[in-house]
Structure formats: C-alpha cells, structure tokens
C-alpha cells in the first residue's frame, strides 16, 4: 500500500510540474507551486490524481488549478476538442454556436474563454451578454440555426463547483454518436493545441432580443389564459436562488397575465457563493425556508423557486391544515401531466396525435392518467436528453405536449429541448389559478388526482460505495441482482422484470419479450402484484447505486392520505430488507 501511495504521489508531482511551464498563467503556476511545496500533499493529489473527465454531458468539477479541476485550461481543451468535432461533423459549413453561463463564480471568464476558442477555430460564437437560464440557451441554438452550444453551469451543485454542458444542433444535450465523437476529440487535445486567442469578428453579443423571442415562445406552454385573467391576483412568491431566473421568471409570469408577484429579496442577488442556502438545490427543503417565511408574511397562495441555472423548479403550497407543504418532483410531474391532458381536451386542443414523455423511474400514476384519458405516453431513460430525443424523432408527425422526470424537471412545450423552469413556473401558476377558480388549492388538486388515479409514494435510496473497491462492489451488486433476482419485494410477488442492459422484459410465466428503447442502459426494474415498482441504477457520475421505490395504494378520500403515506413508509422498510439494504 505504501508503494502505491508513493507511486501516486510521484505521478501527481510529475503532472503538477508540467503546469509550471509558460503555457500556464502566473496565478495558476503559483497555486501549483504552493501545492508542491506544502507538507500536506492531499490537495496536490486530489488536484492531479486524474484528469477531469469530459463525459456524455460535458464537464463538472471543483474549481481550481489542476487536471482534476475546473479551470480555463481544462475548459479550453474541452472546447478545442468540441470545435474540432463540429468542423468534422459539418464539413464546408459556416458553423456557429451559442455560449452562455449562469451565476457561478468564474462563469463569465469560462464563457468568454469558450467563445474565444470557437471563434479562433473559425466558428461564430453567439455569446450572451450576461447570465441566462439553461432553457434559453437551448432555445437560442434552435432559433439561430446553430450547430452546437455550450452552457457554463454546475446546475444545483455546491458553490465550489462549475461545469460545462455541451449541446447539439437540435438544442438538446449531445447523444450518440456525437457524444462519443466529441469525447474522442477532447481526449486528443493538449494545452498547447488550444487556440486561446479569439477572433472578435466571429463573436456576436446577444441578449434582450433573444429574451423577447424566448418569452414569446414560453407563452406557447399556456393552456387557458381565461382562467389566468380571472385569477390574475394569485399571490405568488418566487426565488431565483441567486441565479438566472431573477429577471426572466417574473417577466414571464407578467406576460402570462399574473400581477401579484413577490420575490425573495435576499435571493435576488446574483451570487455564486449562494450565501442564503447550504446548497442551491430546490430538492432540499432548507433552500425554500426564506421563500416560505415571506409566503407566510404575505399570506401567499404558493411559493416557487428555480435552481441557479433555472432549468428545475420547486413548489410549496398550503396543505389541508394551511401549513406549507413541499410538492416533490413526482407530484409536480403528475400535476403537470394531468392538467395539460385534462384541460387541453376540455378546450378542444387535442387532435389525437399528441404524446407525453416521462423517465422510467418517474411515477406510474402518470401512466394511469394518460391511459384513462387516451393520450400516448412514452417512457425514456433518466436524463432530459432522452426526452428531447423523443421530441426529435416525432417532429412533424406527432405533437409533444409535455414531459418530465422525478428530479424536479419539466418541459411543457417543444420550442426548447431541456428542462425549462420559466415555462414550468408559469404553467404551475396557471394550474394554481385553475384550482383557485374551482375552489381548490394545489394540494386539493393533488389529493383529487390520487383519489382518481391511485395513491403513490416514491422514495429514492442512494448507496454510496467510494473508490475502486466501491465500484467493484456496485458492479457485483448488479451482477447478483441479474443472476439471482428477488422473487418478491416487501411481501408482494414480482410479476414483471425489465433489464434495460439486455433490452428484455420477463413476465412471471418466464415469457421474454424485447424492450423497445433507443439504446441500452444498466438499469433493472421489478414490478410487483400490488403495484410496487423498484428500479436499480448505478450512477454514471458518482460512486453510488440508486434505488427508486414506488409504493401504490387506493385512496378513498383526502383524509386517507396520511394513512396511505404511513403504510407506504412501512412497506419501504420491508422492501429495503428484501433488497438487503
């Protein structure tokens, strides 16, 4: 073990010394020299023990000097490789890209670096004048007819992080074969290959006009303006979590007709240090505390937030006791799906060729809603690029009317190909207005959906297994589940199993049929006799394996909700024992 540690330290020191060359700026060289001189080598090892990997979605990492960090050199090599691939993919074309960033520290510097490198390679860069939401970047790529795009963002990660999302010409994050092609090109690039000196003739600053065009597109997600006009005084509290929604979201809400909008002032300040939250993640209840305090003071109908790059949203509404209740991602997706289908049908907006999309780990209540209302529902893999892929393959033939996932992301129209919180926030406010117009709250509507289509409680378990030994353990767990699958979960017999790596599903009689999916994925799913669904998926980016549990029940009335919830929690514990967790 000691020999291994010494070899690792020697490797890191050798890599670090390469960063002392004149190819790197003085501040970077100074930072690396301090790591080399320090008695404690842990920072040096962490910064250089591996190269920050350009994956299928791009880059994400802690900022700082080193090969395993986000900095202009890692961003530069990624962009040079991306540029090389674009020029190969579109030979003879005058190519262009959209470049943007969110509120994170160093975001503007990284975005300008990206624009400079693209322009130095003869690719026109449309650079946003300042921070903008992720969905607007996706919109701009399509609107301007660009071949690709880059958004500098680490979404909802902690303040130490930044990242780099790569988009293709359809406005979606890259899929095969382009993802692998870009990765191959990026891996070939060395620092000295990067063309850092930009060509100002090929950089165009964009902003206000694109905002207007995007806001006009967002209005296409509206279902019924009449209900908004009747409830224009709906009392809304909104927080952008110090990020990119601060201007666009209030503007979008006003453009839809809402007039009683309040913002959380402390969180309207653009700040990559996110001083008012532990983590700027709308999934965390703590991040909604300030919004709920303001909502209580103003007697608001609902409190809404977007994450720093404004692709995901969080919703808080009042429950039957008048207390604030956070609506989870599955419930959010469920309410969107119900409202879009029900009210578009009522208004005669459905022509019979529409479809919705959800990810395979998102609640099956949406499946019931679509089935009972006669609308096509498609399942896809986790990640919004797969929802975008369903829109792309059906463009011009069938009409996409909405899609989402359990992790608080939804897209209610097809002008954008990524999660879109400005459009989703406007639509959830329309849904709240509709509920109020019908003498209900959002919570009452949620209870009605459960009563009509069945109760469901979803629970995610993250089992972390760090290091190489952890990776081996996760691999073995998946092998064991495949070779020796459980027969029942929490006392309920498994009646259908799906293996997305083999693209096979097996019923309880042992009949095997093919799963129609666009690619394979290392995911297992089991469906039980009582409606329970369990999905198992190793994370592609972190040392953990994820278990998604969904417990079903019948709910006779709203008062049964707490009973159903209590019994589902007991069932979750029984399922964990069945899985050996």
N, C-alpha and C positions, 0 to 999 in steps of 0.2 A: 504493500500500500504506500509506504514511504517513497519507493522508487517511482510509483505512478504520480504521486504529488510533485516530486522533483521534476519529472518529465513535463508535467502540465505547466509548472511554473516557468521552466526553461522555454517552452513553446510560447507562452504568453509574453515573456520578456522579449523574445526574438520578434514577435509580431508587433509589440509596442515600439521597439526601436525603429521599425520601418516608418512609424508615424512621427519620427523626429526629423524626417527628411524635409527639404524645402517645398515639397509638394503640398505640405500642410501649413496652415497659418500659424502665427506665433502663439496665439492663445491656446490652440489645440496642442502644439508641441510642449508648451509649458505645463498644461494639465497632465499630459502623458509622462513627462519627466518627473512630476511630483509623485505619480503612481509608482514609477520605477524606483524612486528614492525612498519611498515610505517603507518602514519596517514591516507594517501590516500589508501583506500582498493580496488581501481578499478583494479589494476594489480593482486592482490590476487584473486579477484572474477573471473576475466577473465581466470586465470590460473587453477582454480579449480571448477568452477560452473558446469562443466560437464566433462565426460570422452571423450577424442578424440576417435571418433567412427571408428572402423575398418569396412569399408563398402565393397561393392562388388569388388572394385578395390584396396583396401588396406587402407593406411593412408595418410593424408596430413594435415599439420598444421604449425603454427608458432613455431619456436624452442625456448626452454626454459624449466625451471622446472615447473612441474605441471601435473595434469591429462589431461588437455586440451591442451597440448603442445607436440611437437616432442622432445623426449629425449631418452637416451639409455634404460630407464625403460619401456616406452611405446612401443618402438621398440622391447625390449626384451620380453614383454608379448605377443605382436603380433606374434613374431617368435616362441615362445614356443607353442602357440596355433596352429600355422600353422604346426609346426613339429608334434604335437600330431595328427593332422588330416591326414597328409601324412602317418604316421605309421599305422593309422587305415585304410586308403584307399588302402594301398599296403601291407597287412599282409604277413610276411615271405619273403618280397623282400629286397634286399640290395639297399636302396634308395639313390638318390643323387640329389643335387640341384645346380643351378648356382646363384652366388651372385655378384652384381656389384653396382656401384654408378656413379653419374655424378659429375659436378664441384662444387656442392653446399657446403657451409660451413658445417662441421661435417659429410659430406658424407662418408669419409673413415672410421671414427670411427663407424658410424652406420653399415656400411657394414661388418666391422670386427666383430662387436657385433653379427650380424646376422649369420655369418659363424661360430663363436664360439658356438652359441646356437644350431645350426643344428648339428654340429659335436659332441657336448656333448650329443645329443639325438641319436647318432649312425647313423646319416645321413651324407654322404660325401658331402662336400661343395667345389665346384669349384669356387674359389674366383679370380676375375680378378685382375691383378697386380696393376692397376690404373683405372682411369675413362674410360668408354667406352660408345658408343651410345646405346640407348634402343634397336634398332633393332638387334644389335649384341648379346645382352642378349637373345632375343627370338630365334635367330639362334643357339646359343650355347646350349640351352636347348634341342633342337631337334637333333643337331649334336652329342651331347654327350649321348643322350638317357636318360636324367634326368627325374625325376618325377615332378619337380617343379622349380621355380626360384623366386628370389627377386631382384628388382632393386630399389636402394635408389635414388629417384628423386622427384622433385616437378615440373617437366616439365618447363613451362614458367611462373610459379608464381613469385611474387616479392621475393627479396633476403632474407626476414625474414623467408621464408618457406622452409621446406623439406618434403619429403614424402616417401612412401613405396608401390611399385606396386608388387602385387602377381601374379605369372604366373603358369600355369599348364603344364602338360607333352607335350601338342601339341605346346608349345611356345606362347600361347595366354593368355591374362588375364582371370582369372577364371570366369566361367559361372555356372549356376545351374546344378546339385545340389551342386557342390563343394563350390561355394561362400557362401551359407548359412551354409554349414557344417563347413567351416573354421571360419566364424563369431561366430558360437555357441561355438567352441572350444576356440577361443580367449577370449570370454566373461567369460569363466570359470577360467581363469588364474589370479593368484595374483602374486605380485612381488616375494614373497618367493618361488613360484613354478618354477621360471625361472632358467635354468641351464646355468649360465653365463660362467663357466669355460670350455673352448674349449678343444677339443682333436686334437692336431696338426697332428696326424697320419691320420685324416679324412679331412684335409684341403689341397687342392691342388691349387697352384697358377697357373693361366693360363694367356696368353697374346698374344705374337707375332704369334704363330702358329694358334691360333683361328682367329686373324686378317686376316691372309693369306687365311684361308678357307672361311671366311666371304666375303673377297674381290673377291674371285673366284666365290662365289655364286651370288654376286651383278652383275657380268658380264652377268648372265643369263637374266637380265632385258633388255639387249641391243637388239634392233630390227635390226639395219642396220649399221655394222661397216664401210662399204664403204663410207657412207656419212660423218662419223666422220673423216676418213682418208683424205677425200677431204677438210674438213674444220677444220683440226687439230689446226689451228691458231685462232679459235674462241676466242675472247677476253673476258675472264671470270673474274669477281671479286667475291670473296667468303668471307663470315664472319661466324665464328662459334659461335658468341655471347658469347665469353669467355668459351665455353663449349666443349662438347665431340666430335664434328665434326672436330676439328682443325687438326688432323693427318689423320684420315680415309678418309675424303671427298677429299682433294687434291690427296691422293694416289689413290682413286677410279677413279677420273677423269683422272689421268695419265694412269691408267691401261686400260681405255677405248680408249685412244689414244689422248686425249686433251693435248696440250703442252703450251698453253698461259694462265696460271692460276696465278692470283694475289690474295693475301689475304689482309684483312684489319688488319694491324699490331697491332693497339691498342686493337682489339678484339680477337687476337690470344692468349692473356694472359689468362691463366686459373685463374678465379677469381669468387668466389661465391657471391661477392658483386656487380658484374656487373657494374663497375664504369662508363662505357661509355654510358649507356642507363638508362632511367627512369624505364623501365620494359623490361626484355629479351623476349619479345613476338613478333614473326615475323608478327603477325597480325597488330601491331602498326607501322604506318609509321615512327614515330620518331626513332624506333630501326634500321631503314635502312639508316639513314642520313649519317653516316660515309662511308658506302659502296657506296652510290650514289656520294658522294664527290670524292672518289677515282675513281669511274667509269667515272666521268666527266673528271678528270685529265688524265686518261689513254685512254679515248675515247673507253670505253668497250662496248661490244655488250649487255651484261646483267650483273646484279648484283644479287647474290643469298646469302641467309643466312639460317642457320639451328638454331633451338632453343637450349637451353642448353643441353638437353638430345638427341638432333639430331634425333628426330622422325618426326618433322614437318619442312617444308621449306617455304621460301618466295622468290618471284621472282619479279625483277624490270627490265623492258625493255623499249626501246625508242618508244614513240608513233609517230603518223604521223608528228608531229611538231619537232621530235627529242628530246623531253623532256622525263625525266624519268617518267614512269607510273607503279604503283604497281599493279600487277596482283592478283586479290582476290582468295580466296580458291575455289569458284565455277568455276571460269575461269580456274584455274590451273587444277582442276579435269577434266574439259571439254576438255582441250587441250591434256592431257594425254590419255584420252579415245579415242578421235578422231585419234590421231597419232598411237596408238597401233593397233586399228582395221584397219585403212586405210593402213598402211604400212606393217603390218603382212599379210594382204590379198594380197597386191601387190606382196609381196615376196613369196607367196605360203606357208606361215607358219600357216595358219588356216586350221584345219581339219574338222570343223563343230561341234565339241563338246565343244567349248570354251564358257566362260561366264565372264562377268564383274559384279561388285557389287558397289552400291552406297547407301548411307543412305537416308532415306525417306525425309530428309529436304534438300538434295542436289539437284541442278538444274535439271529440267526435260529436258533440252537440251540434256543431256547425254542419256536419254530415246529415244529421236528422232534419235540421232546418231546411237545407237545400233539397233533400229527398221529398219531404212532405209538401214543399212549395213548387216542386217540379223544375228546379234550376240545376244545371250541371255543376258539380263540384269536383275539382281536381286536387289530388294530393301530390306534394312535391317534397324534395329533401329540405333540410334545415338550411337557411340562408336565403336572403331575398333575391339573389341572382337566379335561383331556380324558379321563383315566382315570375321574375322578369322573362325567363326563358319560355314559360307557358304563354305569356302575352305575345312574345315574338313569334312563336310557331303558329299562332292562330290569327295573327294580324291580317285584317282584310276578309277573314272568313267567319270568325266568331267574336263576340263582344265581351271583353273583360269588364266586370263591374265591381271587383274588389278582391283583395287578398291580404292575408296576414299570417302572423306567427305568434307563438305564446310569449315571446320576449318583447312585448310592447311595441311591435312594429306593424303598421298597416298602410296600404296604398289603395285609395278609393276611386282611382281613375287611371287612364292609361297614358297620359302625357309624360309621366315620369316613370323610371324603371328602378326605383329604390324606395325604401320606406320614406314616408312623407308626413312629417308631423304637422306642418301648417295646414295641409288639406284635411288631415285626420282630425285635428283640433277643431277646425271649422265644422266638420261633419258631426263630431260628437256633441258640439254645442247645438247643432240643428236637432239632433236626437233628443237632447235635454229639453229643447224648446217644444218639440213634438210631445214629449212626455208631459210637460207642464200644461200644454194646451189640452191634454186629455186627463188633467187632474192627477198626474203621477210625478214621481221623481225618477231619476235614472235607476235608482235602487229598486223602486217598484217595478220598473220595466224588466230589470234583471230577474226579479222573482217570477214575473209572468212568463218569461222565456223558460225558466227552469220548470215551472208547472206544466207548460205546454209541451216541452221537448225533452224533459228529464233533467234531474239534478246531476251535476258533475263536479267533482273536486280534483284538481290537478296538483301534483306535488313533485318537485324535482330533487333528486339526491345527487350530490357531487362527491364522488370518492376520489380523493387526491392521492396519487402514488408517485412521488418525486424521483428523479434520477433515472439512470438506465435500468436499475433493478425494478423500479416502479413501472417503467414502460413494458418491461418483460412480463411483469405481473398482470398488467392490463391486457396484454396480448393473450396470456394464458387464460384469463377470465373469459374472454370472448370465445376462445377455442373450447373451453369446458362447457359454456352455455350452448355452443353449437353441437358438440358431440353428446352432451348429456342434458338436454333441455328439461326444464321443470314440467311436471305433468299438471300441476295446479298451482295457483297463486292465492295465498290467503284463504284457502279452502274452496276456491272455485276452479272448476276444471277448465283447462286451456282447450279451446275449440278451433283456434286458427293460429298458425305461426307464420311469420314472414321473415325471410332472410334477404336483405337487400344487397348483400355481397354476392349471393348466388342468384339473385333475382327469382326466387322461388317462394311460393306460399304453400303450406301444407295444412289440410283440414284434419279433423280428429279421426277420420277414417284412414288417414295416410295418403289421400289423393294429393298429388303435387301438380300445381299449375304455375305458369310463368307470371311474374310481376312485370308490368309494362312501365318501365322507368327509363329516363334518358341516359343513365349511367349507373354504375354500381356504387354502393356505399356500405361501409362497415357498420350496419345497424341491424339489430334484431328486434322484432316485435312479437308480443303474445297477446291474444285476445281471449278473454275468459267468458264462460257461460253467463255470468252475472253482469257482463258489460265492461268489466275491468280491462284496461289496456295498459301494458307496460312496454316501454321502448328502452333499449340499451344502446348507448353510442359512446365510443371513446372520443374525447375532444381532439380535434385536429391541430390545436394550437397550444394546449396546456396539458400538463401531466395528470389528467384525470379522466375518469369514466363517468358518464352521466346516465342516470336512470330517471325516466319520465313516467310517473304513475298517474293514471286517470281512474277514479272510482265513480261508478254510476249508481243512481238510486231513483226512485219515484218520489215526487214531491207534490203532495195533495194540495197544500196551501202555503202561503208565505210563512205562516207560523212554524211549518215543518222544516224550514231551512236550517235552524240551529241543530235539530235532531239529526238531519241528514249529514251536516258537517261533522258533528261529534262521532257518528257511526263510521263515517269515511276515514276519520283520523285513526280510529281503532283498526280499520281494515288496512290502512297504510302500514301500520306496525306489523300486522300479520304477514303482509306481502314482503316486507323487509326481511323477516325471518325466513320466508320461503326462498328468498334470493341469497341468503347467507350474509346479509349486510348488518 
